[in-house]
Amino acid sequence: LLLICTGLTSAKWGRKKNVFVQIETPYGAMKAKLYNETPLHKQNFAGLVKDHFYDSLLFHRVIEDFMIQGGDPNSKNAVLGKMLGNGSHGEQLPAEILPQLFHKRGAIAAARDNNPEKKSSGCQFYIVQGRVFSEKDLDHMEQQRNFQTKQKLLTNYLKSNESLSDQIQLDKLQQQRNVAALNHYCDSLVDLLIERHPEVSLFKFTSEQRHIYTTIGGAPHLDGEYTVFGEIVDGLNIIDSIAAVETDDNNRPLNNIVMKIKIVKK
């Protein structure tokens, strides 16, 4: 269905060959590589580019030190000040979220709504500007991402019949108002539950991610949530120029930033 919607054939785009596109803006041009590891997104984006879908659309959402977003079909010829971002085209794409493809500076990723399958928009995308983070920042992000997973695991266990002895101990510590001992007991219990349930995985940045985010920068809090399907290989400074423009309360630039995208050779 995706191939039919975009007018592509696997004979042209499905083979393991790199696809490069040039994104032209009023601030200059960026060259991007589309990843072979995300074939559905690669095929879809390349097909839309080939069909000139993106020509005359806008970068309609810009947040400095974060990202620039475009590809809303409703942005073509949109009057200044109109709120954008809800337009779509074709079917949503199944997520192709891979740990080795992450939100470093210059990464291109698919926008999406809050669907639980993390399916991508059929057309909207964003390019990461981001910022540099410290090791402590990344540690804190890991803790935040894993808190909900641990809490759900503990809650489900305490609802089960096998948790009676642990519940008695937790109630005792709570009555004693021994917060430190209570937290330690919960942490130890969670560690044990994680060992019992190997299907439950905690979020952890790889050494490569940590190196990139503490030197080049990016948007690490988005990892694992959105499909990254390409990266800017030339013209990173253009992202900075666009991200610095003045915007309204909806993060739309006060002056239209029109794009034109075409397929180019390496």
N, C-alpha and C positions, 0 to 999 in steps of 0.2 A: 504493500500500500504506500509506504514512504517513497519508494522508487517511482511509483506511478505519479504521486502528487508533485514530485519535483521534476519530472520529466527526465530522470537519469536512467542509465542502464549500468548494471554491474560490470559489464565488459569495459566501460570507460573508467569508472571511478572506483570500482570495487577492488581492483588489483592493488598490490602493495607499492604504490608510487606516491611520492610526496606531492601534495597540492599546495601551491603558494597563491596568495591573493594580495592585491594592493588596495588599501583603504585610503581613498583620497578625501581630504578635508580642507577647509579654508586655511588651516594652519600647517598644511603640508601632508605628505603621504607616509603611510606606514605599510611595511610589508609583513605579512603573517604566514606562518606555516600551519597547516591543518594536520592534526595527528592521525596517523594510521591506526593507532590503538583505539580510536573512537570512530569506527567506520560509519555508523548511522548518522552521527553528527557531521562528520566530514562530508558524506554524500549529500546530506540535506543542505548544508551551508553552500557547498560548491555548486549544487544545482540551482539554488536561489540566486547565487552570484551570476551564473551563466545566463539565467533568465532576466538579469538586470533588475531583480526584485528590490535590491537595496538602493538603487540609484535614486537620488532626491529625497531619501528618508533622512531623519535627523538623529543626532545624539541628543535624546530628549531628557536624559537624567544624568546629572553630573555632580559628583560629590568629591571634593578635593581630599587627597590622601586616602581615597578608597577606590573609586572606579568611575568609568564613563559608560553609559548604556545607550543602545540604539536598536533599530530594527522594527519598531512599531509601525505597521503599515498605515495607521491613522495619522502618523506624523507628516506624511506627504502633503504639502501645501497647508498645513495646520496653521491657524492664526496664532499670533504671538499671545502667550499667556494661557492658552488652552492646556488643560491637564492631559497628559499623555501617559501611555504605559499599559493600557488594557487591550491593545490591538493584538490580533493573532492571525496566523496563516497556516493552513494545513493541519495535520494531526500533531499532537504532542509526541515527543520522542522518548522512548524508554531510556532511563538513566544509564550512562556509561561512566560511572564514577570509579576511578582507579587511583590507588594511593600514590603511584609514581607521577601522576599528573595533578599538580596542585596549584594553588592560587599565588604563584610568585608574581612579581612585578612583570607586566606585559602579557600575562595569561589571558586567553580568550575563553569565556565560559558562557553556557546557555542560561538565560534567565528562566524562571519558572514561577508558578503560583505555589500555594501551600499543599499541593496534593501529596498524600502519604508515600506514594511510589517514587517521588522526586523526579517525575517525568519533566522533560524540558519543553520550553516553548518551541513551536515550530519555526520561529523566525527571530525572536528577540535575543540579543547577546550583550555581554558587557566585557570590557577590557580593564584589567586590574592596574591601578596605579599603586595603591597601597602605601605603606610606610615601613620603616625598619623597626623591629621589635627586639626586646631584650630576652634573654633566657628566662628570666623571672616572669615576663609577660606570657611566654609560651607555656610555662609550668602552670600558671594560673588558668589559662585557657583549657588545658587538659583537665584540670580539676573541675572546672565548670561543666565541661562536656560530659564528664564521667559521673558527676554527682547524681543526675537524674537516673542514669542506668543503675547505679548502685542502690539508690533509694527504692526503685521499683523492685529490684531483686530482693532486697531485705523485706519490703512490705509483703510481697507474695509469700515469702518464707514464713513470716510471722503469722500469716493467715492459715498456715497448714498445721495439721495435728502434730507433726514431728517437732515443732518448735516449742513445745510446752516448757521444757526445762530452761530454755533460753529466755522465754518470756518471763518466767519467775525471777531469773537473775536480773533482767533488765528492769523489771518493776521494783526490785529491791534497791538497785542503784539509783533509780529515779526518786524513790521515797527518801533515800539518804541525801538527795540533791548533790550527788557526787558526779558532777558534769564530766570531769576529766576521765574518770573510770568508765562512765557510761559511753563516752565517745570512743574510748579505746576498745571496749567490748564490742561495740557496733562495727568498728573498723575491722577487728579480728574476725568477726562473724561474716562480714561481707567478703573478706579475703578467702575464707573457707568456702563460701557459697560460689565464688567465681571458680575455684578449683573443681567444685562439683559440677559446674555447668560450663564446659568448654565452649559451648555454642554462644555464650555471652562474651563479647569482645569489648574491651575498653579502648577508647580513643588515645592514640599516642603518636606524636610527631616523630618522623624518622630523622636520622642524623642529617640526611640531605636537606629535609625541610628546615630543620633548625639552622643549618648553615646558611641557607638562602634567606630565610626570614630575618636573621640577625645581621646580614651583610647587605643584600640587595633589597630585601623587603617584599611586601605583598599584603595579602589579606587572609591570614591563616585561619581566622574564625569561620571561613566559608568552606574549608576542606571537608570533604565527605558529604556535603549537602548539595552541591551543584556540579554538573558535568563540565570539566575543563577539556576543551577539544582543540586547542591551538595556542599559539603564542606569537607575539610580535618579535620578529628577528631583525628588523631595521626600522628606526624612527620612534624609539621609545620616548624621545623628548616631545613628540607631538602629543602624547598622552598628557604630559605635564601641562602643556599649553592649553589644552582643552579643559583639563580639570581645574585650571585657575580662573576660568571665566566667571563673570557675575551671574548668579542664578536667582530665580524667584523662590517663594516659599515651598514650591513643589520640586525644587532642584532642577527645574528646566532653565536652560540658558536664556538670558534676556535677549540675545541675538541668536538666530537660528544657526546651528552648526550642521550643514548639509554633508552627507556622505555620498561617495560613489565607489563601488567595489568591483574589481575585475580580476580575473585569473591571470597570473603572470608566470613566467619561467623563473626558476631559481636564479 
